[in-house]
Amino acid sequence: MAEDHYSSASSAAPSAAATAAAAAAAAVGSSVIPIVNKLQDIFAQLGSSSTIDLPQVAVVGSQSSGKSSVLEALVGRDFLPRGSDICTRRPLVLQLVHQPRRPTDAEADEWGEFLHLSGRRFYDFREIRREIQAETDREAGGNKGVSDRQIRLKIFSPNVLNITLVDLPGITKVPVGDQPTDIEARIRTMIMSYIRHKTCIILAVSPANADLANSDALQMARVADPDGSRTIGVITKLDIMDRGTDARNFLLGNVIPLKLGYVGVVNRSQQDINSDLSIKDALAREEKFFRTQPAYHGLTQYCGIPQLAKKLNQILVQHIKTVLPGLKSRISSQLTAVAKELAVYGDPVDSKAGQGAKLLSILAKYCEAFSSMVEGKNEDISTIELSGGARIHYIFQSIFVKSLEEVDPCEDVTDEDIRMAIQNATGPRSALFVPEVPFEVLVRRQISRLLDPSLQCAQFIYDELVKMSHRCLATELQQFPILRRSMDEVIGKFLRDGLKPAESMIAHIIEMEEDYINTSHPNFIGGSKAVELAQQQVRSAKMSSSVVRKDGVDADKVVRPASEAERPGSSGSGSTSFWNSIFTSNEDRTHASAKDNSANRSYAVPTPNLEHSFSTIQLREPPVVLKPSEHQSEQEALEIAITKLLLKSYYNIVRKNVEDFIPKAIMHFLVNHTKRALHNYLITKLYRDDLLEDLLKEPDEITIKRKQIRENLKVLQQAYKTLDEIPLDAEAVERGGYSLDSDVIGLPRAHGLSSSLHGFNDGSSPYSTPKQSRSRRSNHSGEQPPFNTNMSGNGF
């Protein structure tokens, strides 16, 4: 009766072209869904470790919303656990596979298979129910507990369309039995883990006898799918709505719009189930209900389990076609990544020869990676921070050189220090020239200060090499922890041994600079230039420090009775020669001293009348620590300025030499020596027969990890091979051969298909599909014939 009703509601009988298009579409649909089912079975082997999201339909609803009745009606059999409390306590992945009818053996037309009981067929659907209940109790316990581990059930029948659904636990409010107090939050989290993926179609089941605007299923669907582009609404229990009310506006999408629309169904009541009302009789009663209710006239495409099955099939087929290109790309990229990871772990080696070859390969690869890291030729170049040889260059230029250039050679040498050194260098006589000894003493002291930063620089480079040695082959060597520790010890000793000659060479470089003060260096300022610059500095200092007293007398003249202009040989005399300056200044001192003595003698000559009036003159004892007088003469200021200029000039020469030679010494004795000799050193220390087995011993977790990676690789290879079985027309979708025009029930459909495909005009069962042999990709040519020679260029 239902079949006659839906046939009469459809358009006129389809044409031959439409029939051919229907057959082709059914063939494509019957191919891609089983392929995705096969992919789901393949990826189920990985469990929760799988990161590939496959197209599927998730059934969401509150407890007792009628989810189980809808699923059983789609299958046409009673096979799900029933009860007044929560029944679905683990996600049930239900794969419906259309199986051609066998006239000779009708009893064997329908059966079920569990993935956890591979190879066993269940022809009695009551046994399927018992197995679901038993498997649920094994994982979630027997007292209403809930688990997120899937049960995978595949049902083969001529009365189903190819659909894959995931029956999720119903949303419950109050915990019962062994359920935790946060059971509602846990179930919502489990449901969201499925429906949040873009590849999931949401089947939101809501009972019509409740407030549909507050439906838990529709609320969760709106969170995961805000625009409603992948949500199908199912309104159950339409036959028990309050009298005078109906769900017409909901079915039309006038209340809560969904792009994929709604379907209304009539469930079996608990009394019907207790009285063993068959699914076939229930479908007939449902068809009669919609035919006799005026509120649902004209809504044929929105009503009934057969319409829901067809709609789910078409949506899932089109959805699979849409996501296939991205799915294949993700599997391909993951396959490459897993293969690369497995290559890192390699195969376990047991023989001595194999172990020796393995160790030599690791050592050679390690040294090559180390050299590449130093030279900046490694594959994984960081864009976040400096690494490898770039850090060495930074230490040389931005830390070592910059620190030396910021040092003032005279910052810890005061004028008094220089003055004291000059006077001590003259001995009992006044110096005729600026003595060389103070300059050499002071410059050697400044040169010796360069030793510590140079040694620190070598230590910094040593630390960087140690860090690089730890980063090389870090992932590869995780599987050999004993070898990793042994290599770290050997490399650490090698680098320490290389640091010693580098430090020794650095000390020799500084000692060489101290031992010979080369005042003939072309960049050294020299005596004449130093005197000229020193005179200018002293003159500038004198002009800036002269202060005019209030009475107009120059403060400098108060101190000195004779003006500078009156002193022969003073800076005002215009002399610019170094030696002339030195000699003139000495004569001035001698002449001034003679004048002072004659003056003193004129005062000291006793008058004859006072000859016996004075006692003997007594001198003060010299203090233990003698320092020059506080007053600094102009000549002393000039000598100090000359010494400082000479000191700075020569220090800068030595500093540039050190900035050049220290990095060279470190690179030669430490860095490049490591690159050249590390490989042979490692072989000498580690390549020994008595060490091979221990060095290449793997921990248990590495063995388990390799096994997991191999399993992942095998699964991905199976999945990739399975995707090659997609028929040619399905691949045409990837190339853009189908448009996404929507038909009257809101389904994306292939361009050029007749709308008659959405009715059952061939007199067949609403669950049957036209018989069409599946097309498979040729293993040799890579091509296959089209479904029909009369197909148009738009896909059919």
C-alpha positions in Angstrom: 0.0 0.0 0.0 2.8 2.4 0.8 4.5 1.6 -2.4 1.3 2.4 -4.4 0.9 5.7 -2.6 4.4 6.9 -3.2 4.2 5.8 -6.9 1.0 7.8 -7.4 2.5 10.8 -5.7 5.4 10.9 -8.1 5.6 12.4 -11.6 4.8 10.5 -14.8 6.7 7.3 -15.7 10.4 8.1 -16.4 11.8 8.1 -19.8 14.4 5.6 -21.0 17.1 8.2 -20.4 15.9 8.9 -16.9 15.9 5.2 -16.2 19.4 4.9 -17.4 20.4 7.9 -15.3 18.8 6.3 -12.3 20.6 3.1 -12.8 23.9 5.0 -13.1 23.3 7.1 -10.0 22.4 4.0 -8.0 25.6 2.3 -9.2 27.7 5.2 -8.1 25.9 5.4 -4.8 26.2 1.6 -4.3 29.9 1.9 -4.8 31.0 4.9 -2.8 29.1 4.0 0.4 30.5 0.5 0.7 34.0 1.9 0.0 33.6 4.3 2.9 32.3 1.5 5.0 35.4 -0.5 4.1 37.5 2.5 5.1 35.7 2.7 8.4 36.5 -0.9 9.1 40.1 -0.3 8.1 40.5 2.7 10.3 38.7 0.9 13.2 41.9 -1.1 13.6 43.6 2.0 14.8 41.0 2.8 17.4 41.2 6.3 18.9 44.6 6.9 17.3 43.1 7.4 13.9 43.1 11.1 12.8 41.1 10.6 9.6 37.5 11.7 9.8 35.3 9.7 7.4 31.9 10.6 6.2 29.1 9.2 8.4 25.6 9.9 9.7 25.4 10.3 13.5 22.0 9.7 15.2 21.5 12.2 18.0 18.5 12.4 20.4 17.4 12.4 24.0 16.6 9.2 25.8 13.3 7.6 24.6 13.1 10.0 21.6 12.6 7.0 19.3 16.1 6.7 17.9 16.1 2.9 18.2 12.7 2.6 16.5 13.9 4.7 13.5 17.0 2.5 13.1 15.0 -0.7 13.3 12.5 0.6 10.8 15.4 1.5 8.4 16.7 -2.1 8.7 13.3 -3.7 8.8 14.2 -5.9 11.7 14.1 -5.9 15.5 17.7 -6.1 16.6 18.4 -3.3 19.2 18.3 -3.6 23.0 15.0 -2.3 24.4 14.0 -1.1 27.8 12.6 1.8 29.8 16.1 3.0 30.9 19.1 3.9 28.8 19.6 1.3 26.1 22.4 2.6 23.9 25.4 2.8 26.2 28.1 2.5 23.5 28.3 4.1 20.1 26.9 1.6 17.6 28.3 2.0 14.1 25.6 0.5 11.9 26.6 -0.2 8.2 23.6 -1.1 6.0 24.6 -2.9 2.9 22.2 -3.5 0.1 22.4 -7.2 -0.9 20.7 -8.6 -4.0 17.9 -11.0 -3.3 18.5 -14.7 -3.6 15.3 -16.4 -4.8 16.7 -19.9 -4.1 17.6 -19.1 -0.4 15.3 -16.4 0.9 16.3 -17.2 4.5 19.9 -16.3 3.9 19.2 -12.9 2.3 19.7 -11.0 5.6 22.4 -11.3 8.1 24.7 -9.3 10.4 28.4 -9.3 11.1 30.3 -7.8 14.0 33.8 -6.4 13.4 34.9 -7.9 16.8 33.7 -11.3 15.6 35.1 -11.3 12.2 33.9 -14.0 9.8 30.9 -15.0 11.9 27.4 -14.3 10.4 24.3 -13.8 12.5 21.1 -14.8 10.6 19.0 -14.6 13.8 18.6 -10.9 14.6 17.6 -11.8 18.2 21.2 -13.1 18.5 22.4 -9.8 17.2 20.5 -8.0 20.0 22.0 -10.4 22.6 25.5 -9.8 21.2 25.1 -6.1 21.3 24.0 -6.3 24.9 26.8 -8.7 25.9 29.5 -6.6 24.2 28.1 -3.5 25.9 28.2 -5.1 29.3 31.8 -6.3 28.7 33.0 -2.8 28.2 30.6 -0.6 30.1 29.5 -3.0 32.9 26.1 -4.4 33.5 24.6 -1.6 35.6 23.9 1.2 33.1 27.5 2.3 32.6 28.5 4.2 29.5 31.6 3.8 27.3 32.9 5.7 24.2 34.3 2.5 22.6 32.5 1.6 19.4 30.6 -1.5 18.5 30.7 -2.0 14.7 27.8 -3.9 13.1 27.3 -4.5 9.4 23.8 -5.7 8.2 23.4 -7.2 4.7 19.9 -7.2 3.3 18.0 -6.7 0.0 15.5 -4.4 2.0 18.0 -1.6 2.9 19.8 1.2 1.1 23.5 1.7 1.5 23.7 3.9 4.6 26.2 4.2 7.5 24.9 5.5 10.8 26.3 5.9 14.3 23.8 5.4 17.0 24.9 7.4 20.0 23.8 7.2 23.6 20.7 9.2 24.3 21.0 12.4 26.2 19.9 11.8 29.8 19.5 14.1 32.7 19.5 11.9 35.9 22.2 9.3 36.5 21.1 5.8 37.3 22.9 2.6 38.3 26.7 3.0 38.0 26.5 6.1 35.9 28.6 9.0 37.2 26.9 12.2 38.5 28.1 14.1 35.4 26.6 11.5 33.0 24.8 14.2 31.0 28.0 16.2 30.4 29.9 13.0 29.4 27.3 11.9 26.9 27.1 15.4 25.4 31.0 15.4 25.1 30.8 12.0 23.4 28.2 13.2 21.0 30.0 16.4 20.2 33.2 14.4 19.4 31.3 12.9 16.5 29.1 15.7 15.2 31.7 18.5 15.3 33.5 17.1 12.3 32.6 18.6 9.0 32.4 15.2 7.5 29.6 14.1 9.7 25.9 14.3 8.8 23.7 14.9 11.9 20.4 13.0 12.2 18.7 15.0 14.9 15.8 12.9 16.3 13.1 14.7 18.3 9.7 13.4 19.5 6.7 15.3 18.3 4.9 15.0 21.7 7.5 17.3 23.3 8.4 20.9 22.7 10.4 20.8 19.5 11.8 24.3 20.0 13.6 22.9 23.1 14.8 19.7 21.5 18.2 18.6 22.9 19.1 17.1 19.6 18.4 20.2 17.6 20.2 22.4 20.2 23.4 20.2 20.0 23.2 20.2 16.2 23.0 23.9 16.1 26.2 24.2 18.2 28.1 21.8 15.9 26.4 23.0 12.7 25.4 26.6 13.1 24.2 27.1 9.6 22.3 23.8 9.5 24.0 22.7 6.3 24.6 19.1 7.4 21.7 18.4 9.8 18.6 16.4 9.0 15.7 16.7 11.4 13.7 13.6 12.2 10.4 14.1 14.0 9.1 10.9 15.6 5.8 9.9 17.3 3.6 12.1 15.0 0.7 9.9 15.7 0.6 10.7 19.5 0.6 14.5 19.2 -2.1 16.4 21.1 -5.4 16.5 19.1 -5.7 19.6 17.0 -1.9 19.9 16.6 0.4 18.8 13.9 4.1 19.1 12.8 3.4 20.6 9.3 5.3 23.8 10.0 8.3 21.9 11.4 8.4 19.6 8.4 8.3 22.6 6.1 11.2 24.2 8.0 9.2 27.3 9.0 10.1 27.0 12.7 13.8 25.9 12.8 15.1 26.0 9.2 17.5 23.2 8.1 19.0 23.1 4.7 18.6 19.4 4.4 15.1 19.5 5.7 12.9 17.3 8.0 11.3 13.9 7.8 8.4 12.9 10.0 7.9 9.2 11.0 5.5 7.1 13.1 7.1 4.8 15.6 5.9 1.5 16.9 4.6 1.9 20.5 5.8 -0.3 23.3 2.5 -2.2 23.1 3.2 -2.8 19.4 6.6 -4.2 20.3 5.3 -6.4 23.1 2.6 -7.8 20.7 5.3 -8.5 18.1 4.0 -6.1 15.5 6.3 -6.6 12.5 8.2 -3.7 10.9 6.4 -4.4 7.6 3.0 -4.0 9.3 4.3 -0.9 11.1 5.3 0.7 7.8 1.9 -0.1 6.3 0.2 1.6 9.3 2.6 4.6 8.9 1.7 5.0 5.2 -2.0 4.8 6.1 -1.5 7.5 8.8 0.1 10.0 6.4 -2.5 9.3 3.7 -5.5 9.8 6.0 -4.2 12.9 7.9 -5.2 16.1 6.0 -2.4 18.1 7.7 0.2 16.1 5.9 -1.3 16.1 2.4 1.2 17.4 -0.2 4.1 16.6 2.1 4.9 13.2 0.6 8.6 13.8 0.4 8.7 14.8 4.0 7.0 11.8 5.5 7.7 8.1 6.2 10.6 5.8 6.9 11.1 4.9 3.2 11.5 8.6 2.4 14.0 9.0 5.2 16.0 6.0 4.0 16.1 7.4 0.4 17.0 10.8 1.7 19.8 9.5 3.9 21.2 7.5 1.1 21.3 10.4 -1.4 22.7 12.9 1.1 25.4 10.5 2.2 26.4 9.6 -1.3 26.6 13.3 -2.3 28.4 14.1 0.9 30.9 11.4 0.3 31.6 12.7 -3.2 32.1 16.1 -1.8 34.7 15.1 0.8 36.5 12.4 -1.3 39.2 14.7 -2.8 40.2 16.1 0.6 40.0 12.6 2.1 42.3 11.1 -0.4 44.8 14.0 0.0 44.8 13.6 3.8 45.4 9.9 3.6 48.2 10.4 1.1 50.0 13.0 3.3 49.6 10.9 6.4 50.8 7.9 4.5 54.0 9.8 3.6 54.5 11.0 7.2 54.1 7.5 8.7 56.4 5.9 6.1 59.0 8.5 7.0 58.6 7.9 10.7 59.0 4.2 10.2 62.1 4.8 8.1 63.6 6.6 11.1 63.1 3.5 13.4 64.2 1.1 10.7 64.2 -2.7 11.1 65.7 -4.5 14.1 69.1 -6.1 13.5 70.2 -9.3 15.2 73.4 -10.4 13.4 76.8 -9.1 14.3 77.5 -8.0 10.7 74.1 -6.3 10.6 74.7 -4.6 13.9 78.2 -3.4 12.8 76.8 -2.0 9.6 73.9 -0.3 11.5 76.4 1.3 13.9 78.7 2.6 11.2 75.7 4.0 9.4 74.5 5.8 12.5 77.9 7.3 13.2 78.4 8.4 9.6 74.9 10.0 9.5 75.5 11.6 12.9 78.8 13.3 11.9 77.3 14.4 8.6 74.4 16.0 10.4 76.8 17.7 12.9 78.8 19.2 10.1 75.7 20.3 8.2 74.4 22.0 11.4 77.7 23.8 11.9 77.8 24.9 8.2 74.1 25.8 8.1 73.2 23.2 5.5 70.8 21.1 7.6 67.4 20.5 6.1 65.4 21.7 9.1 66.4 25.4 9.1 64.7 27.3 11.9 62.8 30.5 11.2 62.3 31.2 14.8 65.8 31.5 16.3 69.5 31.2 15.4 70.9 27.7 15.4 74.0 25.8 14.6 76.9 27.7 13.0 74.9 30.9 13.1 75.1 30.9 16.9 78.8 30.5 16.7 79.1 33.5 14.4 76.8 35.5 16.7 79.1 34.7 19.7 82.2 35.8 17.8 80.8 39.1 16.4 78.0 40.3 18.6 79.4 39.1 21.9 83.2 38.8 21.8 84.1 41.5 19.3 81.5 44.0 20.5 82.5 43.5 24.1 86.2 44.3 23.3 85.3 47.3 21.3 83.3 48.7 24.2 86.3 48.6 26.5 88.2 51.9 27.2 91.9 51.0 27.7 92.3 53.9 30.1 89.1 53.4 32.1 91.0 51.8 35.0 94.2 53.8 34.7 94.0 57.3 36.3 96.2 60.2 35.6 97.8 59.8 39.0 98.7 56.2 38.1 100.4 57.4 34.9 102.1 60.3 36.8 103.4 57.9 39.4 104.7 55.5 36.8 106.5 58.2 34.9 108.3 59.6 38.0 109.2 56.1 39.2 110.7 55.4 35.8 113.0 58.5 35.9 114.9 57.3 39.0 116.9 60.0 40.8 117.0 62.3 37.8 114.4 64.4 36.1 113.5 62.9 32.7 114.7 64.6 29.6 112.1 62.7 27.6 108.9 60.9 28.2 110.1 57.5 29.5 109.1 54.3 27.6 108.9 52.1 30.6 105.6 53.5 32.0 104.0 53.1 28.5 105.1 49.5 28.2 104.1 48.6 31.7 100.6 50.1 31.3 100.0 48.7 27.8 101.0 45.2 28.9 98.6 45.4 31.8 95.8 46.3 29.4 96.7 43.6 27.0 96.6 41.0 29.7 93.0 42.0 30.3 92.1 40.5 26.9 92.9 37.0 28.1 89.8 36.3 30.2 87.2 37.4 27.5 89.1 35.3 24.9 88.9 32.2 27.1 85.3 32.9 27.8 84.6 33.0 24.1 86.2 29.6 23.7 84.1 28.2 26.5 80.9 29.6 24.9 81.8 27.9 21.6 82.5 24.7 23.4 79.0 24.9 25.1 77.4 25.5 21.7 79.1 22.4 20.2 77.9 20.3 23.1 74.3 21.6 22.5 74.6 20.8 18.8 75.9 17.3 19.6 72.7 16.7 21.6 70.4 17.9 18.9 71.9 15.8 16.1 69.8 12.7 15.3 67.8 13.3 18.5 64.8 11.4 17.2 66.7 8.6 15.5 68.9 7.9 18.6 65.9 7.6 20.9 65.5 4.0 20.0 69.1 3.3 21.2 69.4 5.0 24.6 72.6 3.2 25.5 74.2 4.3 22.3 73.0 7.8 22.9 74.6 8.0 26.3 77.8 6.4 25.1 78.1 8.9 22.2 77.4 11.8 24.5 80.3 10.7 26.8 82.7 10.1 23.9 81.8 13.4 22.2 82.0 15.3 25.5 85.6 14.0 26.1 86.5 14.8 22.5 85.3 18.3 22.8 87.1 18.8 26.1 90.3 17.6 24.6 89.8 20.0 21.7 89.2 22.9 24.0 92.6 22.5 25.7 94.8 23.3 22.6 92.4 26.1 21.7 92.8 27.7 25.2 96.6 27.1 25.0 96.7 28.9 21.7 94.7 31.8 23.0 97.1 32.2 25.9 100.1 32.1 23.5 98.4 34.8 21.4 98.0 37.1 24.4 101.5 36.4 25.6 103.0 37.2 22.2 101.3 40.5 22.2 102.6 41.2 25.7 106.2 40.1 25.0 106.9 42.4 22.1 105.5 45.9 22.0 105.9 46.8 18.3 106.0 50.6 18.3 107.0 50.4 14.6 103.6 49.2 13.6 102.2 51.3 10.7 99.0 52.0 12.6 100.8 53.2 15.7 100.4 56.9 16.3 104.1 57.6 17.0 105.9 60.2 19.2 105.5 63.4 17.1 101.8 62.9 16.4 101.2 62.0 20.0 103.0 65.2 21.2 101.0 67.4 18.8 97.7 65.9 19.9 98.7 66.0 23.6 99.6 69.8 23.3 96.2 70.4 21.8 94.4 68.6 24.5 96.4 70.4 27.3 95.7 73.7 25.6 92.0 73.0 25.4 91.9 71.8 29.0 93.7 74.9 30.1 91.4 77.3 28.3 88.3 75.5 29.6 89.5 75.4 33.2 90.8 79.0 33.5 88.6 81.1 35.8 88.8 84.9 36.1 88.7 86.2 39.6 86.4 89.0 40.6 89.3 91.5 40.8 90.3 90.7 37.2 93.4 88.7 38.2 93.8 85.3 36.4 93.7 82.5 38.9 96.5 80.8 37.1 98.7 83.9 37.6 97.9 83.9 41.3 99.4 80.5 41.5 102.3 81.1 39.2 104.3 84.5 39.6 105.4 84.3 36.0 102.9 84.1 33.1 103.2 81.4 30.6 104.2 83.9 27.9 107.2 84.9 29.9 108.5 81.4 30.3 110.9 80.3 27.6 110.1 77.0 26.0 106.5 77.1 27.1 103.7 75.9 24.9 103.2 79.4 23.8 106.6 79.5 22.3 105.3 77.7 19.2 107.6 74.7 19.4 106.0 71.5 17.8 108.9 69.1 17.8 108.7 66.2 20.2 112.3 66.3 21.2 112.5 70.1 21.2 109.5 70.1 23.5 111.1 67.7 25.9 114.5 69.6 26.0 112.9 73.0 26.3 110.8 71.9 29.1 113.8 70.5 30.9 115.8 73.8 30.5 113.0 75.7 31.8 112.9 73.6 34.9 116.7 74.0 35.4 116.6 77.7 34.9 113.6 78.2 37.2 115.3 76.1 39.8 118.5 78.2 39.6 116.5 81.4 40.0 114.7 80.0 43.0 118.0 78.9 44.6 119.6 82.4 44.2 116.5 84.0 45.6 116.5 81.6 48.5 120.2 82.3 49.0 119.5 86.0 49.2 117.1 85.4 51.9 119.1 82.7 53.7 122.5 84.7 53.9 122.7 85.6 57.6 123.8 89.0 58.6 127.0 89.2 60.5 125.2 90.5 63.5 122.8 87.6 63.7 125.3 84.8 63.1 124.9 83.3 66.6 121.2 83.8 66.9 119.9 80.7 64.9 120.1 77.0 65.8 120.8 74.1 63.3 118.1 73.3 60.7 116.5 69.9 61.2 114.7 68.0 58.3 111.6 66.1 58.6 111.7 62.3 58.4 110.4 61.2 55.0 107.1 59.3 55.4 106.9 55.5 54.7 104.7 56.0 51.7 105.9 58.8 49.4 103.6 60.3 46.7 104.3 63.2 44.4 102.9 66.6 45.3 99.2 67.2 44.7 99.8 70.0 42.3 100.3 68.7 38.7 102.6 70.8 36.5 101.8 71.6 33.0 104.7 69.5 31.8 103.3 66.5 33.8 99.9 67.0 32.3 101.5 66.9 28.8 103.5 63.8 29.7 100.3 62.1 31.0 98.4 63.1 27.8 101.1 61.7 25.6 101.2 58.4 27.5 97.4 58.0 27.3 97.4 58.6 23.5 100.2 56.1 23.0 98.4 53.6 25.2 95.1 53.9 23.4 96.7 53.7 20.0 98.7 50.5 20.7 95.8 48.9 22.6 93.5 49.3 19.6 96.1 47.6 17.4 96.3 44.6 19.8 92.5 44.5 20.2 92.1 44.2 16.4 94.7 41.4 16.3 92.9 39.6 19.1 89.5 40.0 17.5 90.9 38.4 14.4 93.2 35.7 15.8 91.0 34.4 18.7 88.1 33.2 16.5 90.6 31.7 14.1 92.2 29.8 16.9 88.9 28.5 18.2 87.6 27.5 14.8 90.9 25.7 14.0 91.5 23.8 17.2 87.9 23.2 18.3 85.2 23.6 15.6 86.9 22.5 12.4 88.9 19.9 14.3 85.6 18.4 15.5 84.3 18.3 12.0 87.4 16.6 10.7 88.2 14.1 13.4 85.0 13.3 15.2 84.0 10.5 12.9 87.2 8.5 13.3 87.2 9.1 17.0 83.7 7.7 17.4 84.6 4.6 15.4 87.7 4.1 17.4 85.9 4.3 20.7 82.5 2.6 19.9 83.0 0.2 17.0 83.9 -2.8 19.0 82.5 -6.3 18.9 81.9 -6.5 22.6 79.9 -3.3 22.6 77.6 -3.8 19.5 74.8 -5.7 21.1 74.5 -3.4 24.1 74.8 -0.2 22.1 72.0 -1.2 19.7 69.7 -2.7 22.3 66.2 -1.2 22.0 63.9 -0.5 25.0 60.5 -2.3 24.9 58.6 0.9 24.2 60.5 1.4 21.0 59.6 -2.1 19.9 56.0 -1.4 20.6 56.2 2.0 18.9 57.6 0.4 15.7 54.9 -2.2 15.7 52.2 0.5 16.0 53.8 2.6 13.2 53.8 -0.5 11.0 50.2 -1.2 11.7 49.3 2.4 11.0 51.2 2.2 7.7 49.5 -1.0 6.8 46.1 0.6 7.5 46.8 3.7 5.5 48.1 1.6 2.6 44.9 -0.4 2.7 42.8 2.8 2.8 44.7 4.4 -0.1 44.3 1.2 -2.1 40.6 1.2 -1.3 40.2 4.7 -2.6 41.5 3.5 -5.9 38.4 1.4 -6.2 36.1 4.4 -6.5 34.2 4.2 -9.8 34.9 6.6 -12.6 31.7 8.6 -12.1 32.5 9.2 -8.5 35.8 10.6 -9.6 34.0 12.8 -12.0 32.6 14.6 -8.9 36.2 15.3 -7.8 36.8 16.9 -11.2 33.7 19.1 -10.9 31.5 16.9 -13.2 28.5 17.4 -10.9 26.6 20.6 -10.0 25.2 21.2 -6.5 21.7 22.2 -7.6 19.1 21.2 -5.1 16.0 19.2 -5.8 12.6 19.5 -4.3 13.6 17.7 -1.1 16.7 19.8 -0.6 19.2 17.2 -1.7 22.3 18.1 -3.9 22.0 15.9 -6.9 23.9 15.1 -10.1 23.4 17.5 -12.9 21.1 16.0 -15.5 19.3 13.5 -13.3 15.5 13.3 -13.5 13.5 14.3 -10.5 11.8 10.9 -10.9 14.7 9.4 -9.1 13.2 10.7 -5.8 10.1 8.4 -6.2 9.7 4.7 -6.5 8.2 4.3 -10.0 9.6 1.0 -10.9 7.3 -0.9 -8.7 10.1 -2.1 -6.5 10.4 -2.1 -2.7 11.1 1.4 -1.3 14.4 0.0 0.0 15.6 -1.8 -3.2 18.1 -0.3 -5.7 18.3 -1.0 -9.4 20.7 -3.9 -10.1 23.9 -2.5 -11.6 27.3 -4.1 -11.6 29.9 -2.1 -9.8 32.6 -0.6 -12.0 36.2 -1.1 -10.8 39.3 0.6 -11.8 41.4 -1.5 -14.1 44.7 -2.6 -12.6 46.5 -2.3 -15.9 45.0 0.4 -18.0 43.7 2.6 -15.2 40.5 3.2 -17.2 37.0 1.8 -17.1 34.0 2.0 -19.5 31.2 4.4 -18.6 28.0 3.2 -17.0 26.0 3.7 -20.2 27.0 4.5 -23.7 24.1 7.0 -23.9 25.4 9.1 -20.9 25.8 12.8 -21.5 28.9 14.8 -20.9 27.4 16.2 -17.6 28.1 12.9 -15.8 25.5 10.5 -17.2 
